[in-house]
Amino acid sequence: MKRVLTALLLIPLVMVLVFLGPRWQWLFTLAVAGAAMLAAWEFLGLAHSRGAKPPRIAVLASILALFLGNYQWPDETLVVFGFLCVFLLICCTFTSTMDRMLLDATSAIFALFYLGLTMLSLPLLREQPNGPSLLVFMFGVVWAGDTVAMYVGRSLGKHKLAPTLSPNKTWEGSIGSIVGSIAVAAILLKVGSLLAEWNSVKLSYSDEVWWYWLVLAVVVNLAAQIGDLAESALKRSAGVKDSGTLLPGHGGMLDRIDALLLAAPVLWYAQVIHLRF
């Protein structure tokens, strides 16, 4: 019940941020940056439990700077990212002891990449001509896949998917997740066509053939599942079940966005590759 109630509070808030007008892009960017920083704080806690002590404030400031830099100079994102990596290396050079230098520097820079650069895909997607539609598609595919996987896995799951990484995940749940994502993608296509007929809220997928979105749903779902497993591996390496307790029923912020950390950049690059080739 805690999981359901938390979702009922968060989903409407996310949808409001998604559908705010273009002039509110800064607010969406800031909200995503905030989520990334919260998740980074939890990740750095995991790193600390393994002996690393990266400069937390410097890492959080770097993530915020990455988002602000992308908002102000979108064509220079990689330059900003590279500069911030060097900045974190310098911080660790002068604040870490010699026996921790390697651990501190690698965990700090990895946090900037894992929780900064990947989450930057969300504001980049929203800036596209059909940005809100893309984000609704991604959230719908990821959330539906996660929900169906949980219920199918609990009721029908018998064959372990990756027992060393996540003992509760099963092949049955994974397949159910893909089916759930395809179903939601099909529903969104139908809803989008109905809204177009009624001249209502823009939720359009008419710029591509219907099967493109169904294939993309499978690709995004697989990326989300791998992202979930990757975060599970990080937690098991740190010897914890959840990354935090911020969200009742979901664990920490990192637990909530783990699937998006791969799903969002995969959707972004899939769109870029498709449009260019």
Protein Blocks (a to p, Z undefined) as FASTA:
>chain_A
ZZmmmmmmmmmmmmmmmmpcfklmmmmmmmmmmmmmmmmmmmmmmmmmnopacdfklmmm
mmmmmmmmmmmmmmlmmmmmmmmmmmmmmmmmmmpcfklmmmmmmmmmmmmmmmmmmmmm
mmmmmmpmklmmmmmmmmmmmmmmmmmmmmmmmmmombdfblmlmmmbcfklmmmmmmmm
mmmmmmmmmmmmmmmmnopacddfklpcfklmmmmmmmmmmmmmmmmmmmmmmmmmnopa
bfbjkbghklpmklmmmmmmmmmmmmmmmmmmmmmZZ
